[in-house]
């Protein structure tokens, strides 16, 4: 295996990606370019979680896919680093562009690039999925030739994603007196500020930062998974996004597991830092996603 680390924008944001590349072998698909999965860990746009990074990459590598982990720009409220959402989106787009340029050198199939995100990282992945043909985003590319197709993901895998701010605010109002959820709502407020630059979400901001509103027939095929008892990012985010995908006839697969909290990652001992993050029922999500992925971006 070859490991490459690259800064997305030299001397600017500090964001970088680490590419785990399976070497060309006479015994394993000799001379064939492989698909790649770009992984966007979650963390509320305040950090990128290790639990949703290398362990996920190793799983995709075991399937024969190259894997890339993007450590995108995150916010820091105390330092005044807020409103990082657009910058992070540019970094994901630039990463995919860069990978396509390295197609021949890295034995990477430029027509088979998936993005797998978790929580805030899934929000980021979905944002690219619905905005890859946005002129402002295309113009932000650090290259002379700027083509929408160069930054389009071919598939999305979204784990417990935040996709609908209307749902988030509505549930917050309904559960305002729920003492058990107050800590979650405070975290969401901080995350909102890191993402958008403010805690006062106007109708325009809600629409701008909710991928649900931007689904179109051009959105890539999407796999979603969530838990019905997620009390941080509610399952309605995935349900409503899936409805929009269905409305626009975009291929999708949705799994909502009955029990489980937020941030399960692989839902097993490999990624758990508490017993609540081990959930055998949810652990099957990866196998389900792998089977789905093979249909949309197969190895050969």
N, C-alpha and C positions, 0 to 999 in steps of 0.2 A: 504494500500500500504506500502511496505517496501522499504526503501532507503538505499543503500549501497555505500560507497565511498572507492575506493581502488587505491593505487598508482600502476602504471604498473610495475615499476622497483624500488624497495625500494632503497632510498638514491642515485639514479643515475640521471635520467633525470628530475624528478619532474612531469612527465606526470601522469594523473590520470583519472579514469572514475567514473561516478556516475550512478549506476543502479537503475532504478525505476521498482520495481517488484510487480506485482499484487498478492496479497495473495491468497493462496488456500482457496476456499470457498465451502461450501456444496451446495450453490445456483448457483455458476458459474463454470462450467467445473470442478467439484470436482475430485481431484486426477490427473487431466490431466496436462501434461507439455505443456507450451505455447511457441510459437515462440518468438523470440526477434529481435528487430531492433537496431543495433549499429549506432549511429549518429555521423558523423564527420563534425563539422561546418567548414565553410570557413573562409578566412581572409588572403589570400595570403601567407600563411606560416609565417605570422608576428604576428598573434593573432588568437584566435578562437572566432567567433562571437556569442554573446548571442542570437542574432536574429534567429540563425539557430541551437539553442540548445534546451533549455527547451520547448519553444512553439511547436517544432517539436515532442519532446518526448511525450508531453501531447496528441497530435493528435493520435499517434500510440497507446498509452495507451487506448484511447477511443475506439479503434478497438479490444481491448483484447490482444494486444501484449505487452510483456515486452519491456522496452526501456532503452538503455544505451547510455550515452553521453561521448564520449572520448575527453578529453582535451590533445591533443598530443603536443609534443615538437614543438615550433615555434622559428623562428629566431629573432635576434635583431642586426641590422647592426652596430649600435653605440657601442654595447658591443662586437662586433666581433663574435657573435654567428650566424654562417652561415652554409650552407650545411646541413640542418637538415632533408632533405627528407628521407634518408635511416633510420635514427633514428625513425622518425614518422611512417614509414612503419613497422618497427619492433614492435613498440608499439601497432599498430592496430592488427598485427598478434598475439602478446602476449595476448591482450585483448580477442580476440576470443578464443584462447586456454584456457584461464582462465575460460571463461564462460562455455565452454564445460566440464571442470572439475567440475563445480558447478551445472551440469545438474540436479542431483537428489535433492540436497539441496534446490535449487532455483526454482524447478518445471519449468525447462527450457528445451525445446526440442532441443537437440544438433544437430539435422538434419535440423533445421529450423532457421538459423541465417542469417539475411539480413544486409547489410551495406548501409546506406543512407547518402550520402555526398553532400555537396554544394560547388561549386567553387573549391578552393584548397582542401577542404575536399572531394569533389567528385573525384579530381585527386588522392588523397590518397586512396580512396575506390577502384577506378578503378585499381590502381597499385597493390593492393592486389588481385583483381580479376584476373589479368593477370600473377601475379608472385607468387601465393600461393604455387606452386610446385617448386619454385626456391631453390636450395640446400643451398645457402648462407643464405637465409631468414629462412629456416627450421632450420639450424644449430644455428641460433641466439636465438632460444627458450630457456628460462630458465627452462629446464626440462631434465631429463635423457632420456626419450623416446621422439623421435622427428619424428613426422609423418606429412606429408603434409596435410592429410585430417583433421587434428586437427585445421588448420588455414584457411581452405577454406570457404569463404562465400557461402551460398546457393542461394543468390540473391543480386543484386545491384540496388540501386535507385540513379541516378546521376542527380543533379540539376545544370544547367549551368556550366558543368564541363570543365576544361582544360585538353584536351586529346591528342592534336596534336601540338607540338611546331613548326613544319614546317608551319602550317597555321598561327600561331601567328607571326612568323618572316616575313613571306611573306606579311601579311596584314600590318605589321608595316612599311615595305618598301614602299608599295603602298600608305599608308596614312601618310608618313613622313612629308608632308607639311601641314597636316590638323591640324590647331591650336586647334580645339576643342578636339582632341584626344591626344595631346602631354602629358597632365597630366596623362592620362591612361597608355600611353606607359612608362612613367617614373616609375609609380607604378609597372608595370609588370617587369621592369628591377630590381627593388629592390626585388620584390617577387622572381624573378629568382635566385638572389644571395642568398636569404634566403633558397631557396630550394636546389640549386645545389652547391653553394659556389662561383659562378662566374657570371658575366654578359656577358662574352664571350662564347656563346654557340657553341661548336664545333659540327660537325656531330655526333660524338659518344655520346656527352651529349644530343643532341636533340633526338636521338634514345632511349637512356637509360631512359629518363624521359618522353617519350611520350607513354602512354599506348596503343595508336592506333597500334603501331608497334608490340605489343606483344600479341594481341588477338589470341586465338587458340580455338580449339573445347572444351578445358577444361575451358574456361571462363564461369562464372555463367550466368544464365539468367539476362538480364539487362533492366531496365526502364530508359529512358533518357528524360529530358525536357529542353528546351532552349527557348530563344526569338530571333527572326530574327534581332532585332535592338539592341542586346547586343553589345556595343562598347568597352567592356573591354575584355571579353572572347567570341570570335566570335562563332556563331552558327555552323560554319563548323567543330568545334571540335566534336560536337555530331553527325553531319551528317557523317563525315568520320569514326567515331568509329562504327556507326550503319552499314555502308557499310562493315566494317571488320567483324562485328558480323554475318551479312547476308552471307558473303563469307564462314565463318566457320560453318554456320548452327547453330548458338547459338540463342536460343529464345530471342527476344527483342521487345520492344515497344518504339516508338519515337514520341514525340510531340514538334513541333516548333511553338510557338505562334507568331502571326504577329507583335505585338508591346509589348514593355517592356524593361526596362533597366536591368543591371546586379544586382544580389544580392536581388532578390525579396522575398526570404524566402517563407512565406505562401501567400504573395501578398495581404494581407489584413491589417486591422488596428491593429491586434494583434502583428504583427512583423514590422510594418512600423515606421520609424522615419522621414519620409517625405511623402508628398502626392504622389510623383512619385513612391513610393513603394507600392501603393495600385492599384491593377490592377485586375478588376473583371474577365476579360477574362482569365488571367493566374491563378487565384485563384483555378480553377478547377483541377489544376495539382495534388493536393493531393488526391482527390477522384479518379482520373484516376489511380494514383499510387496504391491506396488502393485496387481497384478492380483487378489490375494486380497482386498485392502481394498475394491476397487471392487465386489466381490460382496456384501460385508457392509454397507458404508456408502458407497453410490455418491453421486456428485455430485447426481444428481436422480432 
